[in-house]
């Protein structure tokens, strides 16, 4: 069950809506199921000729204490408390008696009408559909004091969780108040009328997150946003001249007065406020272009991504949260680097995983500086044309999504765990498309039969638990080719295979053969062992130099910030 609570100042207007036809004639048989004393007049159970008069009586009864408080100058401005409670589509239809009990429990839990309190607020619960009720109350108590209903949404949600268990209803996945604000119904309707697939709030959130993923400084972040088509940027400053905050608006998204509708960073998402962005960018160390001994940024990003599941298995929650946030930024940037056919799935993966990047655990972002720096360096140079690097990165990302699901489940982050699980599905689709061509090219060059027989024995010796699955996998010939290529470059196939198998468990891999192929491919292409290529800590920040934006503004504009119509 889900509760939605709002306030207002027009009791009559709310009652008129609850007993009316609704916005699209969706209200059927509106009637009272419960009230403060059980004897409130019910306009839904009176003759049509007297329904209006009965409705006025109900409003007068609800407003009785409000009128008394108003004469004493103690009436609150927003005296209407409105709570809608909706059951899940999978739930059975509840009776009026059951809904009445639920309504009483909610007004008691929220402080509107505590149990055993004769001075509780007056309220009425109206049902005009099978799956939900509305509770209307005036927040003036019988002793003319204001109701104490602070944190009413949290207390209502907690009570609904208990009700779900007691009634055997669908248990809703609940959050920890770190989710980005969902678009309002008005915003959704406005987007639909305009022919847009997303609301302005969602579009600007994606735009800001992508800008963060490619920027190396606050100045560059704002520069990228300013250069983005159809996005308006406004900054606020302290009297000292220091940057205080920023807000965004979408061109054409205006209010009734024709003025742009602005969203501050914190209104888009909790981690998009200026201080939060500055914290992340301060620990992002761009890699010097002159360091020829450093592995390619793609291999650095792959190595850093491969290490994340191990980090999530450790006890350092702050480091784990930092790596999840950095992984989310990598997903935000990937559509800029991927072929056109992969971008829809990658954008959807980034959009969904956004919820998994935050929790009540405070991230210590310096732990994940290597992945952030590698992603930004990737954007400075063309992506490899053969597609193998992207396939390797996505293969590692699949394991991160599974590890993130487990980590969030372990910490009871229900919404985040669901988001990570859904992300895995989108990444799997993107990976299947990205890996098809490079794997087929490898399989086409499969080694001779004696060599394959020798590698078969090696597989049984090195990874006996997964040997049969690997040998039955269509990707086995690609793995054999990778091992043969490694031998031609002077590597020991047995040692290399053992190193690849030891990097991380293969139990999470849908195709251990493919996973080993990419690990071996990456190990053979490394310029040499380097502690800096790991995603752990201990990376000394390099001095930041002034650089051009990591992606050309026209690229960010055309590929990331296009609003689908």
FENKA-V75640 format. One record per residue. RES is the residue in three letters. OMEGA is omega in whole degrees, 0 to 359 (NA if undefined). D_CENTER is the distance of its C-alpha to the mean C-alpha in Angstrom with 2 decimals. Layout:
BEGIN
res & omega & d_center
RES & OMEGA & D_CENTER
RES & OMEGA & D_CENTER
END
This chain:
BEGIN
res & omega & d_center
UNK & 181 & 20.83
UNK & 176 & 18.91
UNK & 174 & 20.66
UNK & 186 & 20.42
UNK & 177 & 22.78
UNK & 179 & 24.36
UNK & 180 & 27.68
UNK & 183 & 30.52
UNK & 182 & 34.25
UNK & 180 & 35.72
UNK & 182 & 36.52
UNK & 180 & 38.65
UNK & 180 & 36.00
UNK & 180 & 33.48
UNK & 178 & 36.18
UNK & 178 & 37.32
UNK & 184 & 33.87
UNK & 181 & 33.48
UNK & 179 & 36.93
UNK & 183 & 36.72
UNK & 184 & 35.68
UNK & 183 & 32.11
UNK & 182 & 30.54
UNK & 180 & 31.23
UNK & 182 & 33.87
UNK & 181 & 31.35
UNK & 178 & 33.08
UNK & 177 & 35.60
UNK & 177 & 38.14
UNK & 180 & 36.80
UNK & 181 & 38.44
UNK & 175 & 38.33
UNK & 179 & 37.27
UNK & 177 & 37.72
UNK & 185 & 38.76
UNK & 181 & 39.75
UNK & 180 & 43.22
UNK & 183 & 43.10
UNK & 181 & 45.69
UNK & 178 & 43.77
UNK & 184 & 45.05
UNK & 180 & 43.04
UNK & 181 & 43.30
UNK & 181 & 41.93
UNK & 176 & 44.94
UNK & 180 & 47.68
UNK & 182 & 49.68
UNK & 183 & 48.28
UNK & 183 & 51.11
UNK & 183 & 50.15
UNK & 181 & 46.34
UNK & 180 & 46.05
UNK & 179 & 48.41
UNK & 178 & 46.60
UNK & 178 & 43.29
UNK & 177 & 44.99
UNK & 179 & 46.33
UNK & 179 & 42.88
UNK & 180 & 41.60
UNK & 179 & 44.72
UNK & 179 & 44.28
UNK & 185 & 40.65
UNK & 185 & 41.69
UNK & 182 & 44.81
UNK & 178 & 43.64
UNK & 180 & 41.89
UNK & 178 & 45.23
UNK & 179 & 47.02
UNK & 181 & 44.60
UNK & 178 & 44.88
UNK & 180 & 48.66
UNK & 180 & 48.18
UNK & 184 & 45.66
UNK & 182 & 42.91
UNK & 176 & 40.65
UNK & 180 & 36.96
UNK & 180 & 35.77
UNK & 188 & 32.73
UNK & 183 & 34.48
UNK & 175 & 32.61
UNK & 185 & 29.93
UNK & 180 & 28.11
UNK & 173 & 25.93
UNK & 181 & 24.90
UNK & 184 & 24.13
UNK & 176 & 22.95
UNK & 178 & 23.33
UNK & 179 & 21.23
UNK & 182 & 22.81
UNK & 183 & 23.86
UNK & 174 & 25.75
UNK & 179 & 29.52
UNK & 181 & 31.11
UNK & 178 & 32.08
UNK & 177 & 35.51
UNK & 179 & 36.40
UNK & 179 & 37.58
UNK & 178 & 34.30
UNK & 179 & 32.37
UNK & 178 & 35.00
UNK & 179 & 34.45
UNK & 179 & 30.68
UNK & 180 & 31.37
UNK & 179 & 33.83
UNK & 181 & 31.50
UNK & 180 & 28.77
UNK & 177 & 31.28
UNK & 183 & 32.73
UNK & 184 & 29.51
UNK & 181 & 28.35
UNK & 177 & 31.80
UNK & 179 & 32.88
UNK & 182 & 35.68
UNK & 179 & 35.87
UNK & 177 & 37.95
UNK & 181 & 41.62
UNK & 181 & 41.32
UNK & 181 & 44.00
UNK & 179 & 42.68
UNK & 181 & 39.16
UNK & 175 & 37.80
UNK & 184 & 38.81
UNK & 177 & 36.24
UNK & 179 & 36.19
UNK & 183 & 33.86
UNK & 177 & 34.07
UNK & 176 & 33.10
UNK & 175 & 33.14
UNK & 182 & 31.08
UNK & 193 & 30.83
UNK & 180 & 27.22
UNK & 174 & 26.93
UNK & 174 & 29.02
UNK & 175 & 29.15
UNK & 177 & 30.59
UNK & 181 & 32.45
UNK & 170 & 33.98
UNK & 191 & 35.82
UNK & 172 & 34.92
UNK & 183 & 38.55
UNK & 179 & 40.07
UNK & 176 & 43.62
UNK & 176 & 44.76
UNK & 172 & 43.35
UNK & 177 & 40.77
UNK & 179 & 37.12
UNK & 177 & 34.82
UNK & 183 & 32.79
UNK & 177 & 29.38
UNK & 181 & 27.12
UNK & 184 & 23.64
UNK & 179 & 24.49
UNK & 181 & 20.97
UNK & 181 & 20.37
UNK & 177 & 23.84
UNK & 181 & 23.54
UNK & 178 & 20.33
UNK & 179 & 22.12
UNK & 179 & 25.16
UNK & 176 & 23.36
UNK & 178 & 21.97
UNK & 179 & 25.63
UNK & 179 & 26.84
UNK & 180 & 24.62
UNK & 183 & 26.23
UNK & 183 & 29.68
UNK & 181 & 29.69
UNK & 182 & 28.04
UNK & 176 & 25.24
UNK & 181 & 21.83
UNK & 185 & 19.76
UNK & 175 & 16.52
UNK & 186 & 13.40
UNK & 184 & 13.17
UNK & 181 & 10.99
UNK & 178 & 12.39
UNK & 174 & 12.12
UNK & 180 & 9.61
UNK & 173 & 6.91
UNK & 181 & 7.48
UNK & 180 & 10.47
UNK & 177 & 10.58
UNK & 177 & 13.38
UNK & 178 & 16.72
UNK & 179 & 19.07
UNK & 179 & 21.30
UNK & 179 & 18.75
UNK & 179 & 18.00
UNK & 179 & 21.76
UNK & 178 & 22.48
UNK & 180 & 20.26
UNK & 179 & 21.98
UNK & 181 & 25.37
UNK & 180 & 24.77
UNK & 180 & 23.87
UNK & 180 & 20.40
UNK & 180 & 17.59
UNK & 177 & 14.96
UNK & 178 & 15.62
UNK & 180 & 16.73
UNK & 181 & 13.94
UNK & 180 & 11.26
UNK & 180 & 13.81
UNK & 178 & 14.51
UNK & 179 & 11.00
UNK & 179 & 10.95
UNK & 182 & 14.53
UNK & 181 & 14.14
UNK & 178 & 11.54
UNK & 178 & 13.98
UNK & 177 & 16.85
UNK & 185 & 15.72
UNK & 182 & 15.39
UNK & 184 & 19.00
UNK & 175 & 20.71
UNK & 179 & 22.94
UNK & 178 & 23.81
UNK & 180 & 22.96
UNK & 180 & 25.80
UNK & 176 & 24.54
UNK & 180 & 21.05
UNK & 178 & 22.88
UNK & 180 & 25.30
UNK & 180 & 22.76
UNK & 181 & 21.27
UNK & 182 & 24.86
UNK & 182 & 25.83
UNK & 181 & 23.09
UNK & 173 & 24.61
UNK & 178 & 24.08
UNK & 176 & 22.17
UNK & 183 & 24.12
UNK & 175 & 23.75
UNK & 181 & 25.52
UNK & 175 & 25.91
UNK & 183 & 27.42
UNK & 172 & 29.83
UNK & 176 & 31.64
UNK & 180 & 35.44
UNK & 183 & 35.76
UNK & 178 & 34.00
UNK & 181 & 30.95
UNK & 182 & 27.59
UNK & 182 & 26.04
UNK & 179 & 22.94
UNK & 174 & 21.83
UNK & 185 & 20.69
UNK & 174 & 19.92
UNK & 179 & 21.18
UNK & 179 & 21.43
UNK & 181 & 25.03
UNK & 178 & 26.29
UNK & 187 & 23.80
UNK & 175 & 26.37
UNK & 184 & 27.43
UNK & 179 & 30.75
UNK & 180 & 32.64
UNK & 180 & 31.37
UNK & 179 & 29.48
UNK & 175 & 26.11
UNK & 186 & 23.13
UNK & 175 & 21.67
UNK & 173 & 18.26
UNK & 181 & 18.29
UNK & 181 & 15.63
UNK & 176 & 14.75
UNK & 177 & 14.51
UNK & 178 & 11.88
UNK & 181 & 9.61
UNK & 183 & 11.26
UNK & 177 & 11.36
UNK & 172 & 12.84
UNK & 183 & 16.01
UNK & 179 & 19.05
UNK & 180 & 19.90
UNK & 179 & 16.54
UNK & 180 & 16.86
UNK & 178 & 20.48
UNK & 181 & 19.86
UNK & 184 & 17.92
UNK & 180 & 20.41
UNK & 182 & 23.37
UNK & 178 & 22.88
UNK & 183 & 22.32
UNK & 178 & 25.71
UNK & 183 & 26.47
UNK & 178 & 28.85
UNK & 180 & 32.39
UNK & 185 & 33.53
UNK & 183 & 36.95
UNK & 184 & 35.99
UNK & 179 & 37.37
UNK & 183 & 37.16
UNK & 176 & 33.40
UNK & 180 & 31.67
UNK & 181 & 29.93
UNK & 178 & 26.42
UNK & 180 & 25.16
UNK & 175 & 26.78
UNK & 180 & 25.57
UNK & 179 & 21.93
UNK & 180 & 22.65
UNK & 179 & 24.43
UNK & 180 & 21.80
UNK & 179 & 19.13
UNK & 182 & 21.68
UNK & 186 & 22.15
UNK & 179 & 18.62
UNK & 178 & 19.20
UNK & 180 & 22.42
UNK & 179 & 20.92
UNK & 179 & 18.43
UNK & 181 & 21.60
UNK & 188 & 23.30
UNK & 183 & 23.57
UNK & 183 & 22.18
UNK & 181 & 18.84
UNK & 177 & 18.59
UNK & 179 & 19.16
UNK & 180 & 16.68
UNK & 178 & 13.85
UNK & 180 & 15.22
UNK & 176 & 15.19
UNK & 178 & 11.58
UNK & 179 & 10.88
UNK & 177 & 13.65
UNK & 176 & 12.54
UNK & 177 & 9.31
UNK & 178 & 11.99
UNK & 177 & 14.16
UNK & 178 & 11.93
UNK & 184 & 11.75
UNK & 187 & 15.53
UNK & 179 & 16.47
UNK & 178 & 16.97
UNK & 188 & 19.61
UNK & 188 & 21.44
UNK & 174 & 21.33
UNK & 186 & 23.92
UNK & 185 & 23.43
UNK & 181 & 23.14
UNK & 188 & 20.10
UNK & 180 & 18.03
UNK & 180 & 16.62
UNK & 180 & 15.15
UNK & 177 & 13.94
UNK & 180 & 12.30
UNK & 177 & 10.55
UNK & 179 & 9.58
UNK & 181 & 8.22
UNK & 182 & 6.41
UNK & 184 & 4.85
UNK & 178 & 4.76
UNK & 181 & 3.24
UNK & 183 & 1.87
UNK & 183 & 5.21
UNK & 184 & 6.85
UNK & 171 & 8.03
UNK & 178 & 10.51
UNK & 178 & 14.01
UNK & 182 & 15.45
UNK & 181 & 16.44
UNK & 171 & 16.05
UNK & 196 & 19.40
UNK & 181 & 18.50
UNK & 180 & 22.02
UNK & 188 & 21.46
UNK & 184 & 19.31
UNK & 184 & 21.46
UNK & 180 & 22.87
UNK & 180 & 19.81
UNK & 182 & 18.95
UNK & 180 & 22.61
UNK & 180 & 22.97
UNK & 180 & 20.21
UNK & 176 & 21.87
UNK & 177 & 25.22
UNK & 183 & 24.19
UNK & 181 & 23.67
UNK & 185 & 27.26
UNK & 182 & 28.92
UNK & 177 & 28.99
UNK & 177 & 27.05
UNK & 187 & 29.45
UNK & 185 & 31.00
UNK & 177 & 31.36
UNK & 183 & 27.65
UNK & 182 & 28.14
UNK & 179 & 26.10
UNK & 178 & 22.99
UNK & 178 & 23.63
UNK & 180 & 24.06
UNK & 179 & 20.82
UNK & 177 & 18.91
UNK & 177 & 21.02
UNK & 181 & 19.99
UNK & 178 & 16.26
UNK & 180 & 16.70
UNK & 177 & 18.08
UNK & 180 & 15.35
UNK & 178 & 12.75
UNK & 179 & 15.37
UNK & 178 & 16.11
UNK & 177 & 12.59
UNK & 180 & 12.67
UNK & 183 & 16.06
UNK & 179 & 15.35
UNK & 176 & 12.67
UNK & 181 & 15.12
UNK & 181 & 17.89
UNK & 177 & 16.43
UNK & 174 & 15.64
UNK & 190 & 11.90
UNK & 181 & 11.69
UNK & 181 & 8.24
UNK & 179 & 6.97
UNK & 178 & 9.96
UNK & 180 & 9.38
UNK & 180 & 6.15
UNK & 179 & 8.46
UNK & 178 & 11.27
UNK & 178 & 10.20
UNK & 180 & 9.52
UNK & 180 & 13.05
UNK & 180 & 14.51
UNK & 179 & 13.62
UNK & 179 & 14.83
UNK & 178 & 17.85
UNK & 179 & 18.84
UNK & 180 & 18.65
UNK & 180 & 20.56
UNK & 179 & 23.20
UNK & 184 & 23.95
UNK & 186 & 23.99
UNK & 187 & 26.14
UNK & 185 & 28.66
UNK & 180 & 30.94
UNK & 178 & 31.24
UNK & 178 & 31.70
UNK & 179 & 34.31
UNK & 177 & 36.10
UNK & 182 & 36.33
UNK & 180 & 37.50
UNK & 181 & 40.09
UNK & 185 & 41.72
UNK & 183 & 41.95
UNK & 182 & 44.73
UNK & 182 & 48.04
UNK & 178 & 48.57
UNK & 179 & 50.08
UNK & 178 & 47.17
UNK & 179 & 44.68
UNK & 178 & 46.85
UNK & 178 & 46.81
UNK & 177 & 43.00
UNK & 177 & 42.83
UNK & 180 & 44.84
UNK & 178 & 42.64
UNK & 179 & 39.49
UNK & 182 & 41.26
UNK & 188 & 42.29
UNK & 182 & 39.02
UNK & 185 & 36.35
UNK & 182 & 38.44
UNK & 183 & 35.63
UNK & 189 & 33.90
UNK & 184 & 37.06
UNK & 178 & 37.70
UNK & 180 & 34.14
UNK & 184 & 34.31
UNK & 178 & 37.75
UNK & 184 & 36.85
UNK & 175 & 33.76
UNK & 180 & 34.28
UNK & 182 & 32.90
UNK & 181 & 35.81
UNK & 176 & 38.01
UNK & 178 & 35.39
UNK & 179 & 35.19
UNK & 177 & 38.99
UNK & 179 & 39.16
UNK & 178 & 36.81
UNK & 179 & 39.11
UNK & 178 & 42.19
UNK & 180 & 40.89
UNK & 180 & 40.21
UNK & 180 & 43.79
UNK & 178 & 45.20
UNK & 174 & 43.62
UNK & 179 & 45.18
UNK & 173 & 42.51
UNK & 186 & 43.41
UNK & 181 & 41.51
UNK & 180 & 41.73
UNK & 182 & 40.43
UNK & 179 & 37.64
UNK & 179 & 36.52
UNK & 178 & 36.59
UNK & 180 & 34.50
UNK & 181 & 31.88
UNK & 183 & 31.89
UNK & 183 & 31.66
UNK & 179 & 28.59
UNK & 182 & 26.27
UNK & 177 & 26.80
UNK & 184 & 27.12
UNK & 181 & 26.29
UNK & 185 & 22.63
UNK & 177 & 23.74
UNK & 178 & 24.25
UNK & 178 & 27.09
UNK & 180 & 28.69
UNK & 180 & 31.16
UNK & 181 & 28.68
UNK & 178 & 26.85
UNK & 178 & 30.28
UNK & 182 & 31.26
UNK & 179 & 28.51
UNK & 179 & 29.12
UNK & 179 & 32.82
UNK & 180 & 32.36
UNK & 181 & 30.44
UNK & 181 & 32.94
UNK & 182 & 35.85
UNK & 179 & 34.53
UNK & 179 & 33.94
UNK & 181 & 36.59
UNK & 181 & 37.12
UNK & 180 & 35.55
UNK & 179 & 33.78
UNK & 181 & 32.09
UNK & 182 & 30.06
UNK & 179 & 28.29
UNK & 186 & 26.50
UNK & 183 & 23.11
UNK & 180 & 24.69
UNK & 177 & 25.98
UNK & 178 & 29.39
UNK & 181 & 28.69
UNK & 181 & 30.76
UNK & 175 & 29.26
UNK & 179 & 31.34
UNK & 183 & 32.72
UNK & 177 & 30.63
UNK & 178 & 32.52
UNK & 181 & 32.19
UNK & 172 & 30.71
UNK & 177 & 29.94
UNK & 187 & 26.34
UNK & 174 & 24.81
UNK & 177 & 24.34
UNK & 183 & 26.78
UNK & 181 & 25.69
UNK & 178 & 26.66
UNK & 178 & 24.32
UNK & 181 & 21.25
UNK & 188 & 22.59
UNK & 190 & 23.48
UNK & 186 & 20.74
UNK & 191 & 17.48
UNK & 176 & 18.15
UNK & 180 & 19.98
UNK & 184 & 19.02
UNK & 179 & 19.81
UNK & NA & 22.59
END
